[in-house]
Amino acid sequence: MLDCFGIVEEGRIRKSPVEIAVMKKAALAAEAGMQAGIEACRPGVTENEIGAAISEAMFRAGGEPPAVMPYVTSGPRSMIGHATWEGRVVQPGEHVFLEVAGCYRRYHAALMRTVVLDELTPSVKSAEWHMMEALREVEKAIQPGLTVSDADNIVRDILAGGDHGGTLITRSGYSIGIAFPPSWDEGYILSLMQGDATILKEGMTFHLIPWLWGVDGNKTMGISDTIHVTADSCESFFSLPREMTVKPASVAGEANLTLASNRDEAAAK
């Protein structure tokens, strides 16, 4: 009798060109959903309404039901990290944390973005810069032969140098691909963590997550990317801008007045 543990996982960890093409379709759905979610964020809307906008856009873009519905948290509730919407009303001056995974033929591609309904404070600017810098540097370094531990250290070291008060309290990335409820990740196969000498290989796919828990003591913020390792580097599945979406109070207020007007008109009919 032979122990065959890991044979299937070894076959799943490196995606074929056909699988990469399927994940690109999942990414299109994720981007459509994220863009709709960002546009829906403003004071006075509920997290449910944001989640509905994301879901509709994903499915209209060809996406299928993901292993987990999008994560939508606002204000201090973002400190939960991974949580779906629960009806909370977004307040002026708050932020909204979004994490969306598009799905196509059970393959997933995920990304995080943050919407700020106010001017960026110095600490939030620091969080934004360090998360984006972590993505830039780790993606410059990723290629076949780099160890999982080295990739994790790049992200972790950059985030630790910021003046934002936040902390990376999880792994810095995980394998992603085919998935079923209750999770869209393949982290049980391979995660970017310290001390792991596993070598990256062409065809591996990762959701890179330089997110920060506890910015200003009461915010979780994230900017992430899903990539695939190529013969000599890596490529992103996404083209959506990475910067935080900033909707100052004046702009958000105008949007809120329009929303209230629309609701009044709908109620009158």
N, C-alpha and C positions, 0 to 999 in steps of 0.2 A: 504494500500500500504506500502510495506517495502523497505527500502533502502538496496539494495544488493551490494553496492559498495565494492570491495575488495575480494569478494568470489573467483573469478577466480584467482586473484593474490595470495591469501592465499594457493590455491591449487598448484600454480606453484612454490612457493618459496622453497619448500622442494621436492627434486627429489627422485624418487623411484630407487631401484636398477637397473631396466631396463633403466631408463633415465641416470643413472651414467655410465652404460655400453656404451650407445650411445655416451655420452660425451667423453669417453675414445677413441673412434674411431675418434672423432673430434680432440682430442689432438694429435693423431698419425699424422694426416694431418698437424696440426699446427707445430709440431716438424720437420717434413720433410721440410716444407716450410721455417721455420726459419733457419735450417741448410743450405739449399741451398742459402738463402739470405746472410747469413754470409760468405759463401764461395765465393759468387759473389762480395763482397765488396772489392774494390781496386781502387787506383787512375786511372782515365781515363775512368772508366765505367760510364754510366748514371744511374740515379735513375730508369729509365724505365727498364734497363737491370736487375737490382736487383729485381724489382717488377716482371718481367717476370720469373726469376729463382724461386722466391718464389711461384708464382702461378702455374707454371708447376709442381713443386715438390708436392705441396699440392694436386693437382688434380690427379697426378699419384699415390699418396698414398691413394687414395680412398676418398679424400675430395670433397665436393660439393661447389658451389658458396656461399661464406659467405655473411652476411648481409652488410658488408663493405669490400672492397678490402684492402689488407695490407697497413699499413702506412710506407712509406719510405721517410726519410728526411735526408739530409746530410749537414755538416757544419753549418753555421748560419741559414740556412732554418729550422733546427730542432727546432728553437725557436717558430715556428708555433705550434709545438706539433703534433696534429693530422692532418696530411696532406698526401695524396697519392703522388706518384711520378709525376714529371712534366718535366723530361728531363734534369735536371741539371747534369753536369759532376762533379763527385767526385774528389776533389783536394788532392794532397799529404799533409799529416799531419792532415787531417780532421777526423771527426768521422761520423758514420752513425747510426741513430736511427731507429730501426725496431720494429714494433708491428704487430703481426700476429694472426688472429683468424682462426683456422680450423673449418670446418663445416661438420656435418654429420646429415642428416635427420632434418635439421634446428637447431640442437643443436650445440653450440659453446664452444670452449675452447681457451683462448687467452694467449699470453705471449709477453713480451718486452725483447729485448736484444740490446746491444750497441757494435759496432765495432769501434775500435780506430786505425787509420792508422798511428801510431807514438808511441813513448814511452809514458807511462803514466806519466803525471805531478803529483805533490803532490796533487793538488786540485781534479784531476780526480780520483786518488787513493782513496782520502777521499770519493768522491761520490760513488765509487764502494763499498767500505767497508761499508758505512752507509746504502746503499740500501740493500745489502745482509744481514747485521745485522738486519735491520728492518724486512725483510722476515723471518729470523731465529726466531726472538723473537716473532713476532705475530703468527707464525705457532706453536710455542711451547705453546702459551697461548690459542689458539683457541680450544674451546670445547663447548658442549652444556651448556648454562648457562652464558657464557661470554656475556657482552653487546656489542652492535655495537659501542658505544662511547668508551668503554675501548679498543677495538681492534684498532680503529682509533687513539687513543692517543698513543698507543705503537709505531705505525709507525711514527706518526708525531713528537713525542718527540725525537726519535732516529735520524731522518733525520735532525732535527733542531740543533743537536749537532755537525755537521760536519763542517770542514774547507774547504768547496767547493764552497761557494757562491750561491748554488742553493736553491730552495724553492719548497716545495710541495704546489702547488696552487690549488689543486683539492681535492676531496674526496680521501681516501686511498684505496678504493676498492668498488666493486659493485657486486650485484648478476648477475649471468650469466647463460644462458641456451638456451632455444628456442628463436629464434629471426628472424626478417625479416628486410629488408631495411627500414629505413636508419641507423639502429644501431644494434650492436650485443649484447648490454648489457641490463640487467633488472634493471638498477639503479633506474628507476622510481618506482620499487617495493621496493627495499631496497639497500641503499648505506651505506658504512662505513663512518660515519660522526660524528663530535662532537655533544654531546647533545642528541643523540638518544639512548633511554633506551631499545630498542628492544633486546630481548635475542636470541642468536644463538641457532639453533636446528639442530639435526641430519638430514642430507640430504640437507642442504643448500649448495649452491655452490657459490664461490666468485672468481673474478679476483682481486688479491691483487696487488696494483700498487704504490709501493714506488718510483715513478719517480721524477726527480729533474729538474726543469725549471731554467735556468740561471746559470749553472755551468760556472765559469770563465766569467760570464756576457754574453756569446753568445752561450751556448750549452744547449740542452735538452738531458738528458740521462735517461735510464730506465732499470730496471731489475725487472721482475714481475713473477707472478705465478698464476695458477688457481687451487683451492683446493675444496675439499668437506668435510663438517663436518661429522665426524664419531661419534660413540657412546661415545667416550671419548677423542677425539683429532681431527686431520684433516689429510688428505692425499692429496698429490699433484697429478695432472694428468700427470706431466711431469718428464722426467729424464735428459733433456738437461742441460749441465753445465750452471751455472748462471754467472760465471765471465765474465767480458768484454773480447771480443776477441781482442787481440792486434796483429796488423800486422805492425811491425817496418818498417821504411822507406826503408831499404835495401830489406826486403822480399817483400814489396809491390811494390818496383821498379822492381824487377825481374818478378813479376806477370804481371806488366804493360807492360814490354817488350814482354812477351809471348803473351799478348792480342793484342798488336800492330802488332806482327808478324802474328798472326792468321788472323787479319783483312786484312793485306796486301795480304796474300795468297788467301783469299776469294775474294778480289777485282780483283786479277789477273786472276781468273778462268772465 
